[in-house]
Amino acid sequence: MGPAIRLPPRPRVLLPCLPTPQRGHKVTLFEKSDSLGGHLISGGAHDFKSEVRELNLWYQGELRDWGVDVCMGVEATPELIDGLEPDAVILANGSSPVMPKIPGIDHPKTLGCIDALLHEERVGRRAVVVGGGLVGCEISLDLINKGHEVTIVEALPGILSSGPAVPLPNTMYLRDAFALHKTPILTNTRIAAVEDVGAVVEGPDGRQTLPADTVIIAVGFRPNPSMAPDLRGCGYEVHEIGDERHVGNILTSIWDAYEVAHTL
């Protein structure tokens, strides 16, 4: 039996490496960065997300215990894969934050949500968080708990109303926390620009400037480019999982990966 190749462990989907060796497959895992876990790393950066950090460590321990061949700092290419002659290729290339094309998106005050999670030292005292989905709301709560002044800007009529479904207890907790801290939430409002003073937004009351030291963009994710067409063109059995197939959350990625792993 040839190797079942897993590329690479981007967000939330280390799981398919586990059922495959458990079912007798030889698994090779490629990760072009120097760390495993993808968005589990940034998603576990909050003080209240210790379980996510523990989950990532557990998966890495399982990879070691099951003898998965992990190739760190290696970017998989069709040529590299072709040299291994795998029976199957599982692609989990992940997703990247959406950055709107607005004036000032490259301003020093602008941070993408991943950078804000991984580099808290770059977030100033006054922060405007653009995007009231789960990522934006969790970033906001974490910053509030650490003493930052936060304003949330959401284009839809309400926060936590788009993207993958959020469990009701999480939604209630976040809404109650923002109410307790009297966090300003501007709905039906869009980011128009980032300037030296802060964030320029447009809403029901027209255009206004929100003074800010940092403007954090958390308006969603999009799948990263996939090499699936090239690999299928070479005749390989290819499975796309996790955010590469459809942007979701930890649970949807785990279920997706587990289902594919058990079909090999």
C-alpha positions in Angstrom: 0.0 0.0 0.0 1.4 3.4 -1.0 1.4 6.4 1.3 -1.7 8.4 2.0 -0.4 12.0 1.8 -1.9 14.7 4.0 -1.2 18.3 3.1 -0.8 20.5 5.2 -2.3 20.8 8.7 -3.9 24.1 8.2 -6.9 25.2 10.3 -8.5 22.7 12.7 -7.9 19.5 10.7 -5.0 17.5 12.1 -7.6 14.8 12.6 -7.4 12.9 9.3 -3.8 11.9 10.1 -5.1 9.9 13.0 -7.7 7.5 11.6 -5.5 6.8 8.5 -2.6 5.2 10.4 -5.1 3.5 12.7 -6.6 1.9 9.7 -3.2 0.7 8.4 -2.2 3.5 6.0 1.2 5.0 5.9 0.8 8.8 6.3 3.1 11.6 5.4 2.2 15.1 6.6 3.6 18.3 5.0 3.5 21.7 6.7 5.3 24.6 5.1 5.5 26.6 8.4 7.4 25.7 11.6 4.3 24.9 13.7 1.4 22.6 13.5 -2.2 23.5 14.1 -3.1 26.3 11.6 -5.9 28.4 13.0 -5.9 26.4 16.2 -2.9 28.4 17.2 -4.5 31.8 16.7 -7.9 30.5 17.8 -6.4 29.4 21.1 -4.6 32.7 21.8 -7.4 34.1 23.9 -7.1 33.7 27.7 -10.5 31.9 27.7 -9.6 29.4 25.0 -7.2 27.0 26.9 -9.2 24.0 25.6 -8.3 24.9 22.0 -4.6 25.0 22.9 -4.9 21.7 24.7 -6.7 20.2 21.7 -3.8 21.2 19.4 -1.3 19.7 21.7 -3.3 16.5 22.0 -3.4 16.1 18.2 0.3 16.6 18.0 0.9 14.0 20.6 -1.3 11.5 18.7 0.7 12.2 15.5 3.9 11.2 17.4 2.3 8.1 19.0 0.9 6.8 15.7 4.2 7.4 13.8 3.0 9.9 11.3 5.9 11.1 9.2 5.7 14.9 9.8 7.7 17.1 7.4 7.9 20.6 8.8 9.0 23.6 6.8 8.2 21.8 3.6 5.8 23.2 1.0 4.2 20.4 -0.9 4.1 20.8 -4.7 2.6 18.5 -7.3 6.2 17.5 -8.2 7.0 16.5 -4.7 3.8 14.5 -4.3 4.4 12.8 -7.7 7.7 11.5 -6.4 6.0 9.8 -3.5 3.4 8.0 -5.7 0.6 8.2 -3.1 -2.6 6.2 -3.3 -4.5 9.3 -2.0 -3.9 12.9 -1.3 -5.8 14.8 1.4 -5.6 18.6 1.0 -6.3 20.8 4.0 -4.8 24.0 2.8 -6.9 26.2 5.0 -8.2 29.7 4.7 -7.0 33.3 5.0 -8.7 36.4 6.4 -10.6 38.6 4.0 -9.1 42.1 3.8 -11.4 44.6 2.2 -10.1 46.9 -0.6 -10.5 50.2 1.2 -8.2 53.2 1.5 -5.8 52.7 4.4 -6.0 48.9 4.5 -2.2 49.0 4.5 -2.1 51.7 7.2 0.2 50.9 10.2 -2.9 51.1 12.4 -4.6 48.3 10.4 -4.3 44.7 11.7 -5.8 41.5 10.3 -7.6 39.3 12.8 -4.9 36.6 12.8 -2.1 39.2 13.5 -4.2 40.7 16.3 -4.6 37.3 17.9 -1.0 36.3 17.6 0.6 39.7 18.3 -1.4 41.4 21.1 1.5 43.7 21.7 0.6 45.5 18.4 -2.9 46.3 19.5 -3.2 49.8 21.0 -5.4 50.9 23.9 -8.3 52.1 21.7 -9.3 49.4 19.2 -12.0 49.3 16.5 -12.9 45.8 15.6 -14.5 45.6 12.1 -16.7 42.5 11.9 -19.2 41.3 14.5 -19.0 37.6 13.7 -17.6 35.0 16.2 -13.9 35.9 15.5 -14.5 39.6 15.8 -16.6 39.2 19.0 -14.1 36.9 20.7 -11.2 39.2 19.8 -13.3 42.1 21.2 -14.0 40.3 24.5 -10.4 39.3 25.0 -9.2 42.9 24.5 -11.9 44.2 26.8 -10.9 41.8 29.5 -7.3 43.0 29.1 -8.3 46.7 29.5 -8.6 47.9 26.0 -11.4 50.3 24.8 -13.2 48.5 22.0 -15.8 49.5 19.5 -17.4 46.9 17.2 -18.5 47.7 13.7 -20.8 45.3 12.0 -22.3 45.7 8.5 -25.4 43.5 9.2 -28.3 44.5 11.5 -26.8 42.5 14.4 -23.6 40.8 15.7 -23.1 37.0 15.5 -25.7 36.8 12.7 -23.6 35.4 9.8 -21.0 32.7 9.2 -21.1 29.2 10.8 -23.8 28.8 13.4 -22.6 29.8 16.9 -23.9 27.7 19.9 -26.6 29.6 21.8 -24.7 29.7 25.1 -21.7 31.3 23.4 -23.9 33.9 21.7 -25.7 34.7 25.0 -22.4 34.9 26.9 -20.8 37.3 24.4 -23.9 39.5 24.1 -24.2 39.7 27.9 -20.5 40.5 28.3 -20.7 43.4 25.8 -23.8 44.7 27.6 -22.0 44.5 31.0 -19.0 46.4 29.7 -21.2 48.8 27.7 -19.3 48.1 24.6 -20.3 50.3 21.7 -21.6 48.2 18.8 -22.4 50.0 15.5 -24.6 47.8 13.3 -25.6 48.4 9.7 -22.3 50.2 9.5 -19.4 49.5 7.1 -15.7 50.4 7.2 -14.8 53.0 4.6 -11.2 53.8 5.3 -8.4 53.7 7.9 -6.7 57.0 8.5 -4.2 58.5 11.0 -7.0 59.4 13.4 -8.7 56.0 13.2 -11.5 54.2 11.4 -13.8 56.0 9.0 -17.2 54.2 8.9 -20.5 54.7 7.1 -23.8 53.9 8.7 -27.4 55.0 9.2 -26.2 58.4 10.5 -23.8 59.0 7.7 -20.0 59.0 7.7 -18.0 59.4 11.0 -14.5 58.8 12.2 -13.9 56.5 15.2 -10.7 57.5 17.0 -8.5 54.4 17.3 -5.0 53.3 17.9 -5.6 50.0 16.1 -8.3 48.9 13.5 -8.7 45.2 13.5 -10.3 43.6 10.4 -12.3 40.5 11.1 -14.8 40.2 8.2 -14.4 36.5 7.4 -12.2 34.1 5.7 -11.8 32.6 2.2 -10.3 29.3 1.2 -6.7 29.4 0.1 -5.8 28.5 -3.5 -5.9 24.7 -4.0 -3.6 22.4 -6.1 -6.5 19.9 -6.3 -7.1 20.5 -10.1 -3.4 19.9 -10.9 -3.2 16.8 -8.8 -6.5 15.4 -10.2 -5.1 16.1 -13.7 -2.2 13.8 -12.8 -4.6 11.0 -12.0 -4.4 11.1 -8.2 -7.3 10.5 -5.8 -7.7 13.9 -4.1 -9.9 14.9 -1.1 -10.3 18.5 0.0 -11.3 19.0 3.6 -11.8 21.7 6.2 -11.6 25.3 5.2 -10.1 24.4 1.8 -13.5 22.9 0.9 -15.8 25.2 2.8 -14.9 27.7 5.5 -16.4 26.5 8.8 -15.4 26.0 12.4 -13.5 23.5 14.5 -16.4 21.0 14.6 -17.2 21.1 10.9 -13.5 20.6 10.0 -13.2 17.7 12.4 -16.3 16.0 11.1 -15.2 16.6 7.5 -11.7 15.2 8.0 -12.9 12.2 9.9 -15.5 11.3 7.2 -12.8 11.5 4.5 -10.3 9.5 6.5 -12.7 6.6 6.9 -13.4 6.4 3.2 -9.8 5.7 2.2 
